[in-house]
């Protein structure tokens, strides 16, 4: 994904392209950090890193990862 965004800069680097790329990279970074923070929080909640425990934990919940 980031490689595709960088291709836009190679074609015509101007202020609009730069600000768009910066927005994309910032959004991408924040989304990834949020996903990892959620996984860490759930892992701490269920006291396990085993993927099967995640599935069992979600079967008992209705898509609310944290109470």
VOPAGU-2260 file (C-alpha; in pm, 1 decimal, decimal comma):
REM VOPAGU-2260
SITE   aa  ch    i         X         Y         Z
SITE  UNK   A    0       0,0       0,0       0,0
SITE  UNK   A    1     266,8     249,2      91,6
SITE  UNK   A    2     456,0     165,9    -226,7
SITE  UNK   A    3     148,6     251,3    -432,8
SITE  UNK   A    4     112,3     582,8    -252,3
SITE  UNK   A    5     476,7     665,5    -317,2
SITE  UNK   A    6     424,2     613,2    -690,1
SITE  UNK   A    7     200,0     920,9    -689,7
SITE  UNK   A    8     490,9    1129,0    -564,6
SITE  UNK   A    9     718,1    1001,0    -840,7
SITE  UNK   A   10     485,1    1118,6   -1117,2
SITE  UNK   A   11     424,9    1483,4   -1026,4
SITE  UNK   A   12     543,7    1605,4    -686,6
SITE  UNK   A   13     352,4    1919,1    -591,6
SITE  UNK   A   14     180,1    2055,2    -280,2
SITE  UNK   A   15    -145,1    1866,1    -335,2
SITE  UNK   A   16      28,8    1535,1    -393,7
SITE  UNK   A   17     254,0    1584,1     -93,5
SITE  UNK   A   18     -31,4    1669,8     140,3
SITE  UNK   A   19    -237,0    1375,9      10,7
SITE  UNK   A   20      52,0    1137,2      63,5
SITE  UNK   A   21     115,4    1273,2     411,2
SITE  UNK   A   22    -253,3    1230,1     499,8
SITE  UNK   A   23    -250,9     872,5     368,3
SITE  UNK   A   24      63,4     776,5     557,2
SITE  UNK   A   25     -62,3     931,6     880,5
SITE  UNK   A   26    -400,2     758,6     848,4
SITE  UNK   A   27    -233,5     427,2     765,4
SITE  UNK   A   28      -1,8     456,9    1065,6
SITE  UNK   A   29    -282,3     543,2    1308,6
SITE  UNK   A   30    -500,9     260,4    1179,1
SITE  UNK   A   31    -222,2       4,9    1222,2
SITE  UNK   A   32    -140,2     131,4    1571,2
SITE  UNK   A   33    -508,0     110,8    1665,6
SITE  UNK   A   34    -530,9    -246,9    1540,6
SITE  UNK   A   35    -222,5    -354,7    1735,4
SITE  UNK   A   36    -342,2    -176,8    2049,8
SITE  UNK   A   37    -677,4    -357,3    2022,4
SITE  UNK   A   38    -507,9    -696,6    1982,3
SITE  UNK   A   39    -281,4    -628,5    2279,6
SITE  UNK   A   40    -579,8    -520,9    2493,4
SITE  UNK   A   41    -776,9    -833,6    2401,8
SITE  UNK   A   42    -470,5   -1051,5    2460,9
SITE  UNK   A   43    -428,1    -902,5    2807,5
SITE  UNK   A   44    -800,9    -943,5    2880,0
SITE  UNK   A   45    -810,3   -1314,4    2794,8
SITE  UNK   A   46    -457,7   -1382,3    2927,8
SITE  UNK   A   47    -356,5   -1574,1    2616,5
SITE  UNK   A   48    -177,5   -1527,2    2285,2
SITE  UNK   A   49    -325,7   -1840,4    2127,9
SITE  UNK   A   50    -545,6   -1764,2    1825,3
SITE  UNK   A   51    -795,2   -2036,8    1923,3
SITE  UNK   A   52    -860,9   -1853,4    2248,6
SITE  UNK   A   53    -955,9   -1541,0    2054,5
SITE  UNK   A   54   -1219,4   -1737,1    1860,1
SITE  UNK   A   55   -1359,2   -1892,5    2176,0
SITE  UNK   A   56   -1365,8   -1554,2    2346,0
SITE  UNK   A   57   -1553,7   -1390,4    2059,1
SITE  UNK   A   58   -1815,0   -1667,0    2047,3
SITE  UNK   A   59   -1919,4   -1568,1    2397,4
SITE  UNK   A   60   -1937,5   -1195,0    2315,2
SITE  UNK   A   61   -2140,8    -987,6    2075,2
SITE  UNK   A   62   -1854,6    -794,8    1912,9
SITE  UNK   A   63   -1768,4    -589,3    2219,3
SITE  UNK   A   64   -1396,6    -647,0    2268,1
SITE  UNK   A   65   -1377,7    -465,2    2599,7
SITE  UNK   A   66   -1648,8    -446,4    2866,6
